[in-house]
Amino acid sequence: MENMQLTMSQGFRSPNPAKTSREQYEAKIDELPPENPNMFGLHSNAEIGYLTNLGESLCFTILQCSGSSGGGGGSKKDE
């Protein structure tokens, strides 16, 4: 059990614990892609849906913040 290596996902195998220090594990984790759906057992297209929803939410928030300046422009005759 000491030399057990975990396969997190296809192409993502954990380092050999008998030959790896804590610092090396941390370095390996830092090298991994930050948002790879395969690491979590999801289909690779899951990231597309996530990023699409994130973009739509961002645009909606920007539109809400921009507001509208509905000031009436009257003419000089009204003064």
OpenMM code with the backbone's topology and positions (N, CA, C; nanometers):
from openmm import Vec3, app, unit

residues = "MET GLU ASN MET GLN LEU THR MET SER GLN GLY PHE ARG SER PRO ASN PRO ALA LYS THR SER ARG GLU GLN TYR GLU ALA LYS ILE ASP GLU LEU PRO PRO GLU ASN PRO ASN MET PHE GLY LEU HIS SER ASN ALA GLU ILE GLY TYR LEU THR ASN LEU GLY GLU SER LEU CYS PHE THR ILE LEU GLN CYS SER GLY SER SER GLY GLY GLY GLY GLY SER LYS LYS ASP GLU".split()
positions = [
    Vec3(0.0824, -0.1188, 0.0000),
    Vec3(0.0000, 0.0000, 0.0000),
    Vec3(0.0871, 0.1257, 0.0000),
    Vec3(0.2115, 0.1129, 0.0425),
    Vec3(0.2999, 0.2288, 0.0497),
    Vec3(0.3301, 0.2889, -0.0869),
    Vec3(0.3425, 0.2055, -0.1891),
    Vec3(0.3791, 0.2536, -0.3225),
    Vec3(0.2577, 0.2753, -0.4118),
    Vec3(0.1444, 0.2927, -0.3521),
    Vec3(0.0215, 0.3085, -0.4290),
    Vec3(0.0152, 0.4459, -0.4953),
    Vec3(-0.0061, 0.4455, -0.6266),
    Vec3(-0.0233, 0.5694, -0.7006),
    Vec3(-0.1687, 0.5804, -0.7413),
    Vec3(-0.2248, 0.6961, -0.7238),
    Vec3(-0.3632, 0.7193, -0.7612),
    Vec3(-0.3708, 0.7755, -0.9021),
    Vec3(-0.4697, 0.7318, -0.9769),
    Vec3(-0.4975, 0.7906, -1.1064),
    Vec3(-0.6186, 0.8801, -1.0879),
    Vec3(-0.5940, 1.0111, -1.0904),
    Vec3(-0.7024, 1.1058, -1.0680),
    Vec3(-0.7969, 1.1095, -1.1869),
    Vec3(-0.7424, 1.0955, -1.3044),
    Vec3(-0.8178, 1.0938, -1.4279),
    Vec3(-0.7204, 1.0499, -1.5361),
    Vec3(-0.7716, 1.0174, -1.6523),
    Vec3(-0.6830, 0.9752, -1.7593),
    Vec3(-0.5812, 1.0852, -1.7878),
    Vec3(-0.4541, 1.0507, -1.7764),
    Vec3(-0.3483, 1.1471, -1.8005),
    Vec3(-0.3070, 1.2261, -1.6769),
    Vec3(-0.3732, 1.2026, -1.5646),
    Vec3(-0.3418, 1.2728, -1.4404),
    Vec3(-0.3131, 1.1702, -1.3305),
    Vec3(-0.1916, 1.1256, -1.3253),
    Vec3(-0.1516, 1.0263, -1.2264),
    Vec3(-0.0746, 1.0948, -1.1141),
    Vec3(-0.1034, 1.0559, -0.9917),
    Vec3(-0.0339, 1.1163, -0.8787),
    Vec3(0.1114, 1.0689, -0.8755),
    Vec3(0.2002, 1.1507, -0.8216),
    Vec3(0.3400, 1.1088, -0.8093),
    Vec3(0.3539, 0.9905, -0.7136),
    Vec3(0.4607, 0.9160, -0.7285),
    Vec3(0.4880, 0.8016, -0.6430),
    Vec3(0.5179, 0.8521, -0.5018),
    Vec3(0.4365, 0.8147, -0.4021),
    Vec3(0.4555, 0.8671, -0.2671),
    Vec3(0.5875, 0.8249, -0.2027),
    Vec3(0.6442, 0.7122, -0.2463),
    Vec3(0.7702, 0.6664, -0.1884),
    Vec3(0.8878, 0.7515, -0.2350),
    Vec3(0.8707, 0.8216, -0.3462),
    Vec3(0.9811, 0.8986, -0.4041),
    Vec3(0.9528, 1.0478, -0.4087),
    Vec3(0.8460, 1.0917, -0.3443),
    Vec3(0.8043, 1.2310, -0.3569),
    Vec3(0.7914, 1.2964, -0.2200),
    Vec3(0.8525, 1.4114, -0.2045),
    Vec3(0.8394, 1.4875, -0.0800),
    Vec3(0.7153, 1.5750, -0.0858),
    Vec3(0.6814, 1.6345, 0.0261),
    Vec3(0.5662, 1.7242, 0.0311),
    Vec3(0.5835, 1.8421, -0.0642),
    Vec3(0.7026, 1.8980, -0.0669),
    Vec3(0.7302, 2.0122, -0.1545),
    Vec3(0.7130, 1.9742, -0.3013),
    Vec3(0.7535, 1.8516, -0.3368),
    Vec3(0.7378, 1.8057, -0.4755),
    Vec3(0.5900, 1.7864, -0.5096),
    Vec3(0.5115, 1.7362, -0.4126),
    Vec3(0.3673, 1.7239, -0.4347),
    Vec3(0.3055, 1.8608, -0.4593),
    Vec3(0.3427, 1.9585, -0.3774),
    Vec3(0.2881, 2.0930, -0.3936),
    Vec3(0.3258, 2.1524, -0.5285),
    Vec3(0.4490, 2.1284, -0.5721),
    Vec3(0.4925, 2.1774, -0.7033),
    Vec3(0.4125, 2.1109, -0.8145),
    Vec3(0.3855, 1.9820, -0.7991),
    Vec3(0.3075, 1.9084, -0.9000),
    Vec3(0.1650, 1.9636, -0.9079),
    Vec3(0.1068, 1.9926, -0.7932),
    Vec3(-0.0295, 2.0475, -0.7901),
    Vec3(-0.0326, 2.1833, -0.8581),
    Vec3(0.0694, 2.2649, -0.8345),
    Vec3(0.0764, 2.3975, -0.8969),
    Vec3(0.0910, 2.3892, -1.0481),
    Vec3(0.1458, 2.2798, -1.0990),
    Vec3(0.1644, 2.2621, -1.2441),
    Vec3(0.0357, 2.2207, -1.3149),
    Vec3(-0.0584, 2.1642, -1.2409),
    Vec3(-0.1815, 2.1146, -1.3024),
    Vec3(-0.2654, 2.2294, -1.3564),
    Vec3(-0.3401, 2.2048, -1.4636),
    Vec3(-0.4305, 2.3082, -1.5162),
    Vec3(-0.5324, 2.3459, -1.4091),
    Vec3(-0.5619, 2.4747, -1.3930),
    Vec3(-0.6496, 2.5173, -1.2839),
    Vec3(-0.7942, 2.4710, -1.2979),
    Vec3(-0.8458, 2.4667, -1.4169),
    Vec3(-0.9859, 2.4304, -1.4362),
    Vec3(-0.9966, 2.3227, -1.5428),
    Vec3(-0.9614, 2.2021, -1.5056),
    Vec3(-0.9702, 2.0929, -1.6006),
    Vec3(-1.0828, 2.0005, -1.5565),
    Vec3(-1.1941, 1.9964, -1.6318),
    Vec3(-1.3089, 1.9140, -1.5922),
    Vec3(-1.2731, 1.7664, -1.5761),
    Vec3(-1.1748, 1.7183, -1.6533),
    Vec3(-1.1366, 1.5774, -1.6430),
    Vec3(-1.0867, 1.5426, -1.5031),
    Vec3(-1.0271, 1.6388, -1.4354),
    Vec3(-0.9767, 1.6145, -1.2999),
    Vec3(-1.0903, 1.5808, -1.2037),
    Vec3(-1.2100, 1.6258, -1.2350),
    Vec3(-1.3242, 1.6045, -1.1473),
    Vec3(-1.4222, 1.5025, -1.2035),
    Vec3(-1.3797, 1.4301, -1.3062),
    Vec3(-1.4641, 1.3271, -1.3648),
    Vec3(-1.5736, 1.3806, -1.4548),
    Vec3(-1.5594, 1.5049, -1.4992),
    Vec3(-1.6597, 1.5656, -1.5864),
    Vec3(-1.6157, 1.5561, -1.7320),
    Vec3(-1.7097, 1.5693, -1.8218),
    Vec3(-1.6804, 1.5714, -1.9643),
    Vec3(-1.6049, 1.6994, -1.9972),
    Vec3(-1.5183, 1.6952, -2.0969),
    Vec3(-1.4367, 1.8124, -2.1296),
    Vec3(-1.5203, 1.9315, -2.1750),
    Vec3(-1.6437, 1.9091, -2.2226),
    Vec3(-1.7303, 2.0200, -2.2623),
    Vec3(-1.7939, 2.0913, -2.1436),
    Vec3(-1.7782, 2.0368, -2.0249),
    Vec3(-1.8362, 2.1009, -1.9062),
    Vec3(-1.7777, 2.2397, -1.8864),
    Vec3(-1.6526, 2.2572, -1.9215),
    Vec3(-1.5886, 2.3881, -1.9062),
    Vec3(-1.6513, 2.4911, -1.9994),
    Vec3(-1.6917, 2.4489, -2.1177),
    Vec3(-1.7544, 2.5408, -2.2130),
    Vec3(-1.8834, 2.5967, -2.1550),
    Vec3(-1.9674, 2.5105, -2.0990),
    Vec3(-2.0918, 2.5554, -2.0379),
    Vec3(-2.0671, 2.6480, -1.9202),
    Vec3(-1.9680, 2.6141, -1.8387),
    Vec3(-1.9358, 2.6976, -1.7229),
    Vec3(-1.8904, 2.8364, -1.7674),
    Vec3(-1.8002, 2.8428, -1.8637),
    Vec3(-1.7487, 2.9717, -1.9093),
    Vec3(-1.8562, 3.0534, -1.9810),
    Vec3(-1.9465, 2.9869, -2.0532),
    Vec3(-2.0573, 3.0569, -2.1187),
    Vec3(-2.1479, 3.1216, -2.0143),
    Vec3(-2.1840, 3.0455, -1.9118),
    Vec3(-2.2683, 3.1005, -1.8044),
    Vec3(-2.1989, 3.2142, -1.7311),
    Vec3(-2.0693, 3.2002, -1.7088),
    Vec3(-1.9932, 3.3052, -1.6411),
    Vec3(-1.9914, 3.4331, -1.7249),
    Vec3(-1.9723, 3.4205, -1.8563),
    Vec3(-1.9720, 3.5367, -1.9458),
    Vec3(-2.1067, 3.6058, -1.9505),
    Vec3(-2.2138, 3.5270, -1.9572),
    Vec3(-2.3483, 3.5853, -1.9591),
    Vec3(-2.3779, 3.6590, -1.8284),
    Vec3(-2.3373, 3.6003, -1.7187),
    Vec3(-2.3584, 3.6637, -1.5883),
    Vec3(-2.2799, 3.7942, -1.5781),
    Vec3(-2.1583, 3.7949, -1.6276),
    Vec3(-2.0751, 3.9151, -1.6253),
    Vec3(-2.1387, 4.0267, -1.7080),
    Vec3(-2.1830, 3.9933, -1.8278),
    Vec3(-2.2472, 4.0937, -1.9146),
    Vec3(-2.3747, 4.1480, -1.8510),
    Vec3(-2.4552, 4.0616, -1.7907),
    Vec3(-2.5784, 4.1047, -1.7258),
    Vec3(-2.5477, 4.2005, -1.6108),
    Vec3(-2.4442, 4.1690, -1.5333),
    Vec3(-2.4048, 4.2550, -1.4216),
    Vec3(-2.3581, 4.3911, -1.4708),
    Vec3(-2.2807, 4.3929, -1.5788),
    Vec3(-2.2329, 4.5200, -1.6355),
    Vec3(-2.3502, 4.6043, -1.6825),
    Vec3(-2.4473, 4.5418, -1.7483),
    Vec3(-2.5651, 4.6158, -1.7950),
    Vec3(-2.6443, 4.6727, -1.6784),
    Vec3(-2.6546, 4.5992, -1.5698),
    Vec3(-2.7266, 4.6483, -1.4533),
    Vec3(-2.6547, 4.7679, -1.3903),
    Vec3(-2.5228, 4.7647, -1.3906),
    Vec3(-2.4448, 4.8728, -1.3288),
    Vec3(-2.4457, 4.9994, -1.4124),
    Vec3(-2.4589, 4.9849, -1.5441),
    Vec3(-2.4505, 5.1019, -1.6310),
    Vec3(-2.5704, 5.1939, -1.6108),
    Vec3(-2.6845, 5.1396, -1.5790),
    Vec3(-2.8035, 5.2202, -1.5539),
    Vec3(-2.8423, 5.3023, -1.6752),
    Vec3(-2.9360, 5.3925, -1.6546),
    Vec3(-2.9752, 5.4816, -1.7632),
    Vec3(-2.9883, 5.6212, -1.7068),
    Vec3(-2.9386, 5.7164, -1.7792),
    Vec3(-2.9520, 5.8552, -1.7345),
    Vec3(-3.0675, 5.9151, -1.8128),
    Vec3(-3.1830, 5.9139, -1.7550),
    Vec3(-3.3036, 5.9592, -1.8232),
    Vec3(-3.3350, 6.1046, -1.7937),
    Vec3(-3.2345, 6.1879, -1.7881),
    Vec3(-3.2571, 6.3296, -1.7607),
    Vec3(-3.3285, 6.3964, -1.8775),
    Vec3(-3.4270, 6.4750, -1.8474),
    Vec3(-3.4996, 6.5478, -1.9514),
    Vec3(-3.4201, 6.6690, -1.9954),
    Vec3(-3.4136, 6.6918, -2.1220),
    Vec3(-3.3283, 6.7965, -2.1731),
    Vec3(-3.3998, 6.9270, -2.1977),
    Vec3(-3.5094, 6.9595, -2.1638),
    Vec3(-3.5803, 7.0855, -2.1822),
    Vec3(-3.5120, 7.1875, -2.2739),
    Vec3(-3.5834, 7.2852, -2.3152),
    Vec3(-3.5251, 7.3878, -2.4023),
    Vec3(-3.5044, 7.5149, -2.3220),
    Vec3(-3.4336, 7.6093, -2.3804),
    Vec3(-3.4050, 7.7357, -2.3128),
    Vec3(-3.5314, 7.8218, -2.3006),
    Vec3(-3.6316, 7.7937, -2.3798),
    Vec3(-3.7566, 7.8695, -2.3739),
    Vec3(-3.8257, 7.8464, -2.2395),
    Vec3(-3.8031, 7.7256, -2.1807),
    Vec3(-3.8698, 7.6920, -2.0560),
    Vec3(-3.8133, 7.7715, -1.9382),
    Vec3(-3.6997, 7.8341, -1.9501),
    Vec3(-3.6366, 7.9045, -1.8372),
    Vec3(-3.6998, 8.0350, -1.8118),
] * unit.nanometer
topology = app.Topology()
chain = topology.addChain("A")
for resn in residues:
    res = topology.addResidue(resn, chain)
    for name in ("N", "CA", "C"):
        topology.addAtom(name, app.Element.getBySymbol(name[0]), res)
